[in-house]
Amino acid sequence: MKNRVIVSIAGQEFALLTEEDEQYVQRVADRVNDEITGIARHMRGSSANIAVLAAINLAEQALRAQETADNLREQIKGCLEEAAKCKSEAAELRRENTRLKKAQ
């Protein structure tokens, strides 16, 4: 079910239709607003130019976050593989230990 959420960005109100939770949409809008107002404080330009720079900054942040997440997934995959290898080696050592005890 779609929700109608009203958000304010750069002094303008936008009505958004979304399936997301209203609080989540507001957090997203707040992030966009913060980016736009931060850029507008430090430069003069049209609202379109400021919006494009904000979009570039947010896209860069999203890509960096995606790269970080991908790297973490690879690290986790490596850790899981290493853990499986250690578990297998531990099982083999237990079997060897049992065999040696029986041989005494």
Secondary structure, 3 states (H helix, E strand, C coil): CCEEEEEEECCEEEEEEECCCHHHHHHHHHHHHHHHHHHHHHCCCCHHHHHHHHHHHHHHHHHHHHHHHHHHHHHHHHHHHHHHHHHHHHHHHHHHHHHHHHHC
